[in-house]
Amino acid sequence: MTDVDAALVARVRSRLAVEVREPTPQAVAEALGLEAGLRGSATVLGVVDALQRERRGAGELQPLLDDPQVTDVVVNGPHAVHVDRGQGLERVDLDFPDDAAVQRLARRLATQAGRRLDDASPWVDARLPDGTRLHAVLAPLVRPGTSISLRVPARRSFTLEGLVAAGGVHPEAEAVLRRLVAARAAFVVSGGTGTGKTTLLSTLLGLVPGQERVVLVEDAAELVPDHPHVVALEARPANVEGAGRVTLRDLVRQALRMRPDRLVVGEVRGGEVVDLLAALNTGHEGGCGTVHANSAADVPARFEALGVAGGLARDAVHSQLAAGVQAVVHLRRGRDGVRRVHEVGVLVADGASGRVGCVRAAGLVDGRWVAGPAHERWIALVESEA
């Protein structure tokens, strides 16, 4: 789009749309013949390339998605495109001609995902055929213009050793995590958005013995554990007629009938927490999942909020949480942009009130891995479960 005038491309695009024609060199040349002045072959080829580039993959964003370092691409209107290469969002030198161009791309991506995006349905949350997670909202519901968020699926499985080498896991925390998985303790990986919860959980699932059957339940497929026996279930939204919806709660119930040795819910964020807690209290050891929380100490409150919203009484949430989930692994993104395992904690029920709290077992303090108040409880947990 930098080699030809954007307004010229827009006019050619409009003419071809009216005539329902593909942007072939002949069609573009004929459309340019209606323009004032002479146009050479370089202009024709430039317009053809610009129009066909819009129709390929993610259009102008495709080179960013192809960058092996990029994990996220976000568009905030036509003049603000950012990427995350693992060090936080950074702006890139890319502009769209106008918001209409961003909307065209958003609608085309939604169509690729089998979803609609228009005035009647002005947002979409879906997965593209290549696994990229798409979220888009049309202007004027969002300012400064149409928003597109693309999360690139993991291109490879990480090893725990690799995360240690990258600084994501403290060397002393590596053995802690290995023992947690080997002990078949039920745990959740917590953290804020973009802290690496899915990456860490995938890595830990790679430590599960190969003879065990791992059943994954996800809203959108993101977990890619390096394990020989994985069955993955993925939720499905309703179609344009409003039928065919499959929820995480539906899939958790199906997963329980699939003989899981490890039941994994990719992200606990709704009513499926009720079925997950029930599953973890019926002999399904080693279950795990991720949950959004600002700290490990906030995890019980997060479960309480989700469980109550899902129809459980507050006391029931805490009693099932105390009996079904043993540990929390919490991640944070540091000021340097690196995502790290910040602490591990043990869930403990108060004898008087029955309320569950998360007590720190160990974690980072000034770059050192330091034991916390629940360290002995943690040792007892992994030793008794082993």
FIVODO-237079 format. One line per 5 residues: their letters; for each residue z, y, x of C-alpha. Coordinates in steps of 0.02 Angstrom, whole numbers. Each point is the difference from the previous one (the first is absolute). Layout:
A) Z/Y/X  ...
END
This chain:
MTDVD) 0/0/0  16/115/151  -188/-7/40  -60/59/-170  54/133/-121
AALVA) 131/-67/-122  -71/103/-143  -173/-73/32  71/-176/-4  89/39/-163
RVRSR) -160/61/-82  -96/-154/55  141/-111/-60  -3/82/-171  -188/-21/-18
LAVEV) 6/-183/48  144/-29/-121  -99/74/-144  -148/-111/44  115/-151/33
REPTP) -80/-29/170  67/-72/162  6/120/150  -149/-78/89  -102/106/123
QAVAE) -142/13/-127  115/53/-142  89/127/109  -165/70/64  -62/23/-178
ALGLE) 162/84/-50  -12/116/151  -177/43/-52  77/98/-144  95/108/123
AGLRG) -68/166/60  -70/-7/177  -58/-143/109  113/-145/47  -36/-107/151
SATVL) 30/-186/22  164/36/91  67/85/-156  -58/-143/-110  84/-129/110
GVVDA) 157/106/13  16/11/-190  -36/-186/-18  135/-42/126  125/117/-83
LQRER) -31/-74/-173  3/-181/59  157/31/102  86/55/-160  -44/-167/-78
RGAGE) 58/-111/144  180/-62/9  118/147/-10  -135/127/37  55/139/116
LQPLL) 168/-87/21  -72/-166/61  1/45/187  185/41/-16  36/-166/-86
DDPQV) -97/-90/137  113/72/134  112/-147/52  147/119/26  -4/74/-176
TDVVV) 119/-69/-130  -17/135/-134  -128/130/-53  50/136/-123  -108/135/-78
NGPHA) 82/154/-75  -149/85/-79  -164/36/88  68/88/154  151/-102/56
VHVDR) -24/-177/64  138/-85/98  21/-169/85  148/-98/63  -26/-89/166
GQGLE) 180/-60/9  74/167/54  4/87/-168  -135/94/-94  -121/108/99
RVDLD) -140/107/-65  -179/-44/45  -154/110/12  -84/-54/-160  -42/102/-154
FPDDA) -84/-41/-165  -120/129/-73  109/23/-155  121/-91/-114  -144/-75/-98
AVQRL) -48/-97/158  177/-68/14  -3/-49/-183  -165/-92/21  72/-100/143
ARRLA) 161/-38/-95  -97/-59/-152  -115/-109/104  147/-81/90  84/-32/-168
TQAGR) -159/-83/-62  -1/-112/155  176/-54/-49  -56/-36/-178  98/146/-72
RLDDA) -45/159/-91  40/176/56  -45/142/-117  77/132/-113  68/-135/-115
SPWVD) 76/-97/146  28/130/136  89/-108/127  -24/-173/74  103/-119/105
ARLPD) -103/-148/58  -59/-106/145  -177/11/68  -100/-158/38  43/12/186
GTRLH) 186/8/-39  22/187/22  128/72/-122  -70/144/-102  95/133/-94
AVLAP) -89/151/-72  41/142/-119  -131/118/-68  19/189/1  64/103/-88
LVRPG) 147/-119/-18  26/17/187  -14/151/114  -86/59/109  -131/-122/-61
TSISL) -38/-182/-35  114/-114/100  -51/-165/81  120/-112/94  -65/-152/92
RVPAR) 113/-125/87  -90/-116/120  53/-182/-8  75/-74/157  -143/-50/114
RSFTL) 103/-132/87  166/-88/-8  135/65/116  121/-106/97  182/43/21
EGLVA) -30/10/187  -139/124/-34  114/110/-106  129/-4/139  -131/53/127
AGGVH) -58/140/-115  176/67/-19  18/-47/-182  136/-128/30  139/19/128
PEAEA) 4/-149/121  176/-44/-56  -53/7/-182  -136/-131/28  124/-144/10
VLRRL) 93/70/-151  -157/-7/-107  -50/-172/61  169/-70/-48  -11/84/-170
VAARA) -163/-91/-42  58/-165/75  159/7/-103  -101/6/-162  105/146/-58
AFVVS) -71/106/-142  -35/177/58  -94/159/-40  -91/118/117  37/179/-50
GGTGT) -63/170/53  -97/151/-56  -187/12/-31  -102/-39/155  144/-66/105
GKTTL) -82/-169/31  90/-110/-126  -152/-106/-40  -46/-20/184  175/-58/45
LSTLL) 13/-119/-147  -169/-78/44  61/-22/177  163/-82/-53  -93/-118/-117
GLVPG) -98/-57/151  165/-70/67  22/-116/-150  -23/-182/51  -177/-60/-31
QERVV) 50/-141/-116  73/122/-126  -103/68/-146  0/190/-14  -47/73/-169
LVEDA) -37/187/-1  5/111/-154  -73/174/20  -60/145/-104  -140/24/127
AELVP) -32/-125/139  66/70/164  102/-138/81  -97/-99/130  124/-120/79
DHPHV) -59/-111/141  54/-160/-85  -95/-161/-41  61/-22/-180  -9/161/-101
VALEA) -45/19/-184  -22/179/-59  9/65/-178  -60/176/-42  34/103/-155
RPANV) -145/64/-106  -13/158/-105  -69/2/-175  -188/17/-20  -85/144/-89
EGAGR) 37/-83/-166  185/-5/44  5/-190/16  26/-122/143  149/82/83
VTLRD) 104/-114/114  165/73/60  111/-42/147  127/-71/-122  -133/-120/-65
LVRQA) -42/-54/177  180/-24/56  23/-121/-144  -158/-94/48  51/-3/183
LRMRP) 162/-88/-45  -103/-146/-67  -104/-14/159  133/-85/106  35/146/117
DRLVV) 105/-31/154  1/189/24  -31/115/-148  -57/172/57  -22/154/-108
GEVRG) -100/125/100  81/152/-78  142/0/-125  -22/157/-104  14/-47/-183
GEVVD) 58/-126/-127  -50/-145/112  167/25/87  80/-91/-148  -105/-157/28
LLAAL) 19/12/189  189/5/-11  -1/-144/-121  -111/-100/119  112/35/149
NTGHE) 148/-64/-100  -81/-166/-45  -13/-83/169  -151/91/73  65/35/175
GGCGT) -83/115/123  -76/115/-130  -43/174/57  -93/159/-44  -9/187/32
VHANS) 81/144/-92  -8/188/19  167/73/53  57/143/111  129/-107/89
AADVP) 68/-176/-1  154/65/-91  -113/59/-142  -76/-171/-33  131/-60/-127
ARFEA) -20/160/-100  -189/-24/3  18/-177/-67  121/62/-132  -122/132/-61
LGVAG) -145/-124/-7  103/-137/-80  72/112/-136  -174/65/-37  -58/-181/-12
GLARD) 131/-42/-130  147/-66/101  176/66/-21  70/91/150  132/-133/31
AVHSQ) -131/-137/-11  -109/86/130  143/9/123  60/-178/-29  -175/-71/22
LAAGV) -33/111/150  162/-57/83  -43/-183/-29  -187/7/36  -31/122/142
QAVVH) 93/-7/165  -77/128/117  -98/161/19  -117/50/142  -30/188/-3
LRRGR) -140/97/85  -22/183/39  -141/104/72  68/100/146  -44/180/41
DGVRR) -120/-70/129  -94/-87/-141  48/-175/55  60/-117/-139  153/-97/54
VHEVG) 125/-127/-65  147/120/-16  138/-115/-59  46/-165/-81  136/-18/-130
VLVAD) 93/-128/-102  23/14/-188  184/-12/-46  78/1/-174  160/97/-30
GASGR) 131/-120/-64  74/123/-124  -153/82/-77  -131/-132/36  -117/137/62
VGCVR) -110/-48/147  -11/108/155  -102/-17/160  105/1/158  -84/33/167
AAGLV) -1/-152/114  -96/77/146  -122/139/32  -69/134/113  116/132/69
DGRWV) -79/118/128  -131/-132/39  125/-140/25  24/-151/-115  184/10/-47
AGPAH) 107/-117/-105  68/70/-164  147/-36/-114  -81/-154/-78  -54/-80/163
ERWIA) 116/-149/-19  -58/-24/-181  -179/-2/62  39/-134/130  88/-103/-131
LVESE) -148/21/-119  -135/-61/119  109/-140/68  54/-64/-170  -175/8/-72
A) -82/-85/148
END
